[in-house]
C-alpha cells in the first residue's frame, strides 16, 4: 500500500517512520529544502543557530522511547544556563529560582534540551531511518484528486525539475501541514467528496500565532550574568524570548563571540508580520531599552526570520471532521491537533499512524 505524507515536519516524519517500519511504502513530499518544519537550524559563517523552536522537553515515556529508538539521545544536551522568567522584582532571586526548576515528569529527561548540532538533528535522524530516497524535497503539492473508482489519490506536484513536478498516485494521503496550508490545499483541489467541506471549515477555525525571530552576532554581553535566556510570562511583553546562544550552547559559538536570539511575543509578531527588516530592527532596539534596559549593541550581522504559523493559538475543535474523511483514505496530523510543543507534533504523528493501522487492518 502506498502512502503519501505531505509535509516533513516532526509530525509527518513520525508517521512516515512508523508506517515504513510496518512495511508500508511511504513517500514524504516537502516544499522546502530543509526538514523538521519549525525545528529549524541555520548556518551562518562558522556557526549554527536555531531560529524556530529553541528547545524541547520530554514529558511522556512514549516520546522518550522514540528518541532512544531513532538514536538521538546521545546528541541531546541540556541548556547550559538557566532560563529566567520575567518580569521579576530582583534578578538574583529569579536566577536562583530558575536554576532549580524541573521541567519534565520523565526522570531520565528532566531538563530543557537542544541538540548539539541544532534542532534539525531529530528530523535528519528520522529521515535517515526511513530512507532519504523516500523524502522528496522542494516538491510543492498543488492539488489532490480522489479517484472513486480506483479508490486512490492523484497528487499534482511542481518543482524545479521534472522529477519533482507531475502526477503521483497513492492509496492514502496524510496531510502534515499547518492547518491553514492544509485548508488552502483542499481549496485548490475542488471538487472533493462532500465531507471535505466540513473539514475545510474546521481547519479554517484553527488560529496560529506568528513569531518574528531576530538573531544577531556581536561582542559578548555582560547583561544579566548567569542567565542563558529570559522568557516573558505574559504576552503583554513585546519580547517573549531573549537568549544568549554562547551561554546556552557555548560549544556552538566561537570563543570571543556572542550570538543573541530574540523572539517577539505573539501580539508584537502580529504587528510586525510582513514589515520590512528595518522596521523590525528599529522596534527591537526600542523594545530592548524600554523592556529590559538593554541597548542594542553594534551588530556584526543580523538575520530576521518570519514564522507565519509558529504556534497554534486555537486548536482544531471539530475532530469529527477529520474522522469523517477517513473513508476517503485521508488523515491529518500536526501540533494544531494537540497543542504547540515539539512533543505534541510527535504525539500527533503517532496518533495518525495508529488511526491508519486500525483502519487498514479492518476486514
C-alpha positions in Angstrom: 0.0 0.0 0.0 1.3 3.4 -1.0 1.1 6.3 1.5 2.0 9.9 0.7 2.7 12.3 3.6 2.6 16.0 2.7 5.0 17.9 5.0 8.3 16.9 6.5 7.9 18.4 10.0 8.2 16.2 13.0 4.6 15.0 12.7 4.9 14.0 9.1 8.3 12.3 9.6 7.0 10.4 12.6 4.1 9.0 10.5 6.5 8.0 7.8 8.9 6.3 10.2 6.2 4.3 12.0 4.4 3.2 8.8 7.7 2.4 7.0 8.6 0.1 9.9 5.3 -1.7 9.4 6.2 -2.4 5.7 4.1 0.3 4.0 5.6 2.2 1.0 5.8 5.8 2.2 6.8 9.0 0.4 7.2 12.3 2.1 6.7 15.5 0.0 8.3 18.7 1.4 8.1 22.0 -0.3 11.3 23.4 1.1 14.9 22.1 1.2 15.0 21.8 5.0 13.4 19.1 7.1 11.9 19.5 10.5 9.5 22.4 10.0 9.9 24.8 12.9 12.7 22.7 14.4 14.9 24.8 12.1 18.6 25.2 12.2 20.5 27.8 10.1 24.2 28.0 9.4 25.9 31.4 9.3 29.7 31.7 8.7 31.3 29.2 11.1 28.4 28.7 13.5 24.8 27.4 13.5 21.7 28.6 15.4 18.1 27.6 15.7 15.7 30.2 14.6 12.5 28.3 15.2 11.9 26.1 18.3 14.6 27.0 20.8 14.4 23.8 22.9 12.2 20.9 23.7 11.1 18.9 26.7 10.2 15.2 27.2 7.1 14.8 29.2 5.9 11.3 28.2 7.7 8.0 28.2 6.4 7.4 24.7 8.4 10.3 23.4 11.4 9.3 25.5 11.3 5.8 24.0 11.1 7.2 20.5 14.1 9.4 21.0 16.1 6.3 22.1 14.7 4.3 19.1 15.8 6.8 16.4 19.2 7.2 18.1 19.4 10.8 19.0 19.7 10.7 22.8 23.5 11.0 22.7 23.1 14.2 20.7 20.7 15.8 23.3 22.2 18.3 25.7 20.5 20.3 28.5 20.6 24.0 28.1 23.9 25.1 29.7 22.5 28.1 31.6 19.1 28.8 33.3 16.0 30.2 31.6 14.8 33.1 33.8 11.2 34.1 33.8 10.4 37.8 33.8 9.3 40.3 34.9 10.9 39.9 38.3 11.5 42.1 41.2 15.0 41.0 41.9 17.2 39.3 39.3 19.3 37.3 41.7 16.2 35.7 43.2 14.8 35.0 39.8 18.0 33.4 38.7 18.2 31.2 41.8 14.6 30.1 41.2 15.3 29.3 37.5 18.4 27.2 38.5 16.2 24.7 40.4 13.2 24.3 38.1 12.5 20.8 36.8 10.5 20.9 33.6 9.7 17.2 32.9 8.0 14.3 34.6 10.2 11.7 32.8 13.1 11.0 35.3 15.7 10.4 32.7 15.0 13.6 30.8 14.3 16.3 33.5 15.6 19.3 31.6 15.0 21.6 28.6 17.1 20.2 25.8 18.5 21.2 22.4 20.6 19.1 20.1 24.3 19.7 20.0 24.3 20.3 16.2 21.0 22.0 16.1 17.3 21.2 16.3 17.2 19.7 12.8 19.1 16.8 14.2 15.9 14.9 15.0 14.4 15.3 11.6 17.6 14.2 9.9 17.8 11.1 12.1 14.3 10.1 11.3 14.8 10.7 7.5 17.9 8.5 7.7 15.9 5.7 9.3 13.1 5.7 6.8 15.5 6.3 3.8 16.4 9.6 2.2 15.0 8.4 -1.1 11.6 8.4 0.5 11.8 12.2 1.3 11.3 14.4 -1.8 12.4 18.0 -1.0 11.4 21.2 -2.9 8.3 19.4 -4.1 5.1 21.6 -3.8 1.7 19.8 -3.8 -0.6 21.9 -6.0 -3.7 19.8 -5.6 -5.1 16.3 -4.9 -7.9 14.4 -6.6 -9.9 11.4 -5.4 -10.4 8.6 -7.9 -13.6 6.9 -6.6 -13.3 4.0 -9.0 -9.7 3.1 -8.1 -10.1 4.4 -4.6 -6.7 6.1 -4.9 -5.5 9.7 -4.8 -3.8 11.6 -7.7 -1.3 14.1 -6.4 -0.4 17.0 -8.6 3.1 18.5 -7.8 5.5 21.0 -9.1 9.2 21.6 -8.5 12.3 22.9 -10.2 12.8 19.8 -12.3 10.7 17.1 -14.0 11.3 14.5 -11.2 9.6 16.8 -8.8 6.7 18.0 -10.9 3.9 15.9 -12.4 1.3 13.5 -11.1 1.8 10.9 -8.4 -0.7 8.5 -7.0 -1.2 6.9 -3.6 -3.7 4.8 -1.7 -3.6 7.1 1.3 -2.7 10.7 1.9 -1.7 12.2 5.3 -1.6 15.9 5.4 1.1 17.0 7.9 0.8 20.7 7.2 -0.2 23.7 9.3 -4.0 23.9 9.3 -4.2 27.0 7.0 -1.9 25.4 4.4 -4.0 22.2 4.6 -7.2 24.2 4.1 -5.6 26.0 1.1 -4.6 22.7 -0.5 -8.1 21.4 -0.2 -9.5 24.6 -1.6 -7.2 24.2 -4.7 -8.3 20.6 -5.0 -12.0 21.1 -5.7 -14.2 19.2 -6.4 -13.8 16.8 -3.5 -16.2 14.5 -1.8 -18.9 16.2 0.3 -17.4 15.6 3.8 -14.4 17.6 2.9 -16.4 20.8 3.1 -16.8 20.4 6.8 -13.1 19.6 7.1 -12.2 22.8 5.3 -14.5 24.8 7.7 -12.9 23.1 10.7 -9.4 23.9 9.5 -10.3 27.5 8.9 -11.2 27.8 12.6 -7.6 27.0 13.6 -5.7 30.1 14.6 -1.9 30.4 14.7 0.3 32.9 16.4 3.1 34.2 14.2 6.6 34.6 15.5 9.3 37.1 14.4 12.8 35.9 15.2 15.8 38.1 15.2 19.3 36.6 15.5 22.5 38.7 15.7 26.2 38.5 16.3 28.0 40.9 18.5 30.7 41.2 21.1 30.0 39.2 24.3 27.3 40.7 26.6 27.7 41.3 30.3 23.9 41.8 30.8 22.0 39.5 33.2 25.1 37.5 34.2 24.4 33.8 34.8 21.2 33.7 32.7 21.1 31.8 29.5 17.8 33.3 28.4 14.9 35.5 29.6 11.4 34.3 28.9 8.3 36.5 29.3 5.5 35.2 31.4 2.9 37.3 29.6 2.1 38.1 26.0 1.8 41.7 27.0 5.6 42.0 26.9 6.8 42.5 23.3 9.9 40.3 23.6 8.9 36.8 24.5 12.3 35.2 24.4 15.8 36.6 24.6 18.7 34.1 24.6 22.5 34.2 24.5 23.5 31.1 22.5 27.1 31.4 23.7 25.7 30.8 27.2 23.0 28.2 26.4 25.3 26.2 24.0 28.8 27.6 24.2 30.1 24.8 22.0 28.2 26.2 19.0 29.7 29.7 19.2 33.4 30.6 18.5 35.3 31.9 21.6 35.1 35.7 22.0 31.8 36.0 20.1 28.2 36.3 21.1 25.0 35.2 19.3 21.7 36.5 20.6 18.3 35.1 19.6 15.2 37.2 20.2 11.7 36.2 19.5 8.8 38.6 19.7 5.6 37.8 21.5 2.5 36.7 19.5 1.0 40.2 19.8 4.1 42.0 18.8 4.8 39.5 16.0 1.3 40.1 14.6 2.1 43.8 14.4 5.5 43.1 12.7 4.3 40.5 10.3 5.3 41.3 6.7 7.1 44.5 7.8 10.5 45.4 6.3 13.5 44.2 8.3 14.5 47.8 9.1 11.2 48.2 10.9 11.7 45.0 12.9 15.2 46.1 13.9 14.0 49.5 14.9 11.3 48.0 17.0 13.7 45.6 18.6 16.1 48.4 19.6 13.3 50.4 21.2 11.8 47.4 23.0 15.1 46.2 24.4 15.7 49.5 26.0 12.1 50.0 27.4 11.5 46.4 28.4 14.9 45.1 29.5 17.0 48.2 29.9 19.4 46.9 27.2 21.0 48.8 24.4 21.1 47.1 21.0 24.8 46.5 20.5 26.9 47.1 17.4 25.7 44.3 15.2 28.3 42.2 13.3 25.5 40.5 11.4 21.7 40.1 11.7 19.2 37.6 10.4 15.4 38.1 10.6 13.1 35.1 10.2 9.3 35.3 10.0 7.2 32.3 11.1 3.6 32.9 10.0 2.4 29.7 11.6 4.5 29.4 14.7 2.2 28.2 17.4 -1.5 27.2 17.4 -3.5 29.6 19.5 -6.8 27.8 18.8 -6.5 24.1 18.0 -8.8 22.1 15.8 -12.1 21.8 17.7 -14.1 19.5 15.3 -12.2 16.2 15.3 -15.3 14.5 13.8 -14.5 16.5 10.6 -11.2 14.6 10.4 -12.6 11.1 11.1 -15.4 11.7 8.6 -12.9 11.9 5.7 -11.1 8.7 6.7 -13.3 6.7 4.4 -11.6 8.5 1.6 -8.2 7.4 2.8 -7.1 10.8 4.1 -5.9 11.9 7.5 -4.2 14.8 9.1 -1.6 15.4 11.8 0.2 18.4 13.3 0.6 20.2 16.6 -2.7 22.1 16.0 -4.4 18.9 17.0 -2.8 18.7 20.4 -1.0 21.9 21.2 2.1 23.8 20.2 5.0 21.8 21.5 7.7 19.7 19.8 6.4 16.7 21.7 2.8 17.5 20.6 3.8 17.2 17.0 5.3 13.8 17.6 2.3 12.6 19.5 0.0 13.8 16.7 2.1 11.9 14.2 1.9 8.8 16.4 -1.9 9.1 16.7 -2.3 9.4 12.9 -0.2 6.3 12.4 -2.3 4.4 14.9 -5.5 5.5 13.2 -4.2 4.4 9.9 -3.1 1.0 11.1 -6.5 0.4 12.7 -8.3 1.4 9.5 -6.3 -0.8 7.2 -6.3 -3.8 9.5 -10.1 -3.9 9.4 -11.6 -6.9 7.4 
